Amino acid sequence: MIPILHYLIKILILELENYLSKNKFLKLKIIIIMKGLCQSRIHILILILIFLFGLKSYSQNPDSINKIPLTEDQIQNIILAIEPYKYVSIGEAGHGDGTSQMMASQIIENLITKLNFEVILFESDFYSLMKAEGTFGKSLAYDSAIIFNNLYELFTNNLDTKDFIFKYLPSKVHDKTISMGGFDIWPYTKYPYSKMPLELDSLIKSSNIKFADSTEYYDFFIPFLENSIEFMKWNSIQTNTRFLRDVEIVLKQLGEIKYFPIEYIITLENLKVCIECIFNKEFKPGINSTSERENQMARISKYLIEEKYKNKKIIFWGHAGHLTKNYSGENPPMLSILVENSIPKVDIFSLVFISYKGTEFNRNIWDFQSFKASRNSFEHELYKLKPVGTKLISPKGEMVKNTYYCGHNYPIKMNLTNYFNLLVFIPVMKPINVRLK
């Protein structure tokens, strides 16, 4: 099959996988059929017709269109502010905020092309993106599919930013490969359930640690990796407690081996911390963070900055609550993965999107929900200023304000100067542009 047709078919399969993610049985049947059709040129037309027919059953959310991106002058001001820095964090108040995701991709594109940034670290699974990047180079279609299969849906759900991700990851700009990585602990995607158990089993056995020869290792530890990682949040307390005990034994014994790969130590630590998060009384799946998670994300970030991507210009992209310059120490208990006691002092430019009102897409309930900041908030102060429009604010001096920066559902009082270099105010937020059945 000629390369362009092969590429198109890969993209069609990927699109249907995304659109049918809620109906796993139907998805499985259609994907099997389509992958079979890929083997025959004769059926390419049928394949495309199936794809187009599938699109007709989906409608685009009308509330998510007509977003206004940043102006050229605003982009230029942002670039000038970031230029002296080697690290930049871009934080969104809600993962379902479409306007801020469009602006973030606009900013990142300029950072790559104009300031030679070469690494993007997503709030996505560390292990999956580590393995995905290691498979790059086979073909454009293959690489793009690997990205979308192993990047968290917070980023791939948005149709408005898909082109950006396809364009730059993976790619070469100014003769440099644009690298990607993840700084989160949760095993979100396909790789942890398919590759991790076999890979860890092989590495642990070859390390010759005592635990690898035990009955417990074969009867429980490896079966847990193979069957229970995906269901950690719903496993019994006894099951998770038993795995937590085992993984601590494994980590202790592997820690005595000088040359065991650190990235796999981190992977095992991530699984351990996931269960510690579940045991935390404050933990609510998909809603909040915990100190255990934040400290491990700091550990991952330290490794990525100091070892894997040493001396490279790096962009962090994720929730604003994880990406403040310093630990806020306020309520709600959102921490920063860039706190000084977790990472040697990093001179990072921290940019955050804030908004007065709008609609966000909530992936936990697969629906849209509205929000509005209170009248005593900083966002309301900005909204009252005329003309109302996107504004860039550089916090200076004592700016102690009530703000909804880290979530649309609760305010937090903080001195914005301590935590951010630049605020991007969006008066009315539109949700991410997803297709709904």
Secondary structure, DSSP 8 states (H G I E B T S, - for coil): --HHHHHHHHHHHHHHHHHTTT-HHHHHHHHHHHHHHTT-GGGHHHHHHHHHHHHHT-EE-GGG-------HHHHHHHHHHHTT-SEEEEEES-TTBHHHHHHHHHHHHHHHHHH---EEEEEEEHHHHHHHHHTTTS-HHHHHHHHHHHS-HHHHT-HHHHHHHHHHSS-EETTEE-EEEEEE-S--SHHHHHTHHHHHHHHHHHHT-GGGGSHHIIIIIHHHHHHTGGGGGGS-HHHHHHHHHHHHHHHHHHTT-TTS-HHHHHHHHHHHHHHHHHHSTT--TTT---HHHHHHHHHHHHHIIIIITTTS-EEEEEEGGG--SS----SS----TT-TTTSS---EEEEEEEEEEEEEEETTTTEEEEEE--TTSHHHHHHHSSS-S-EEE---S--EEEE-TT-SS--EEEEHHHH-SEEEEEEEE-B---EE-
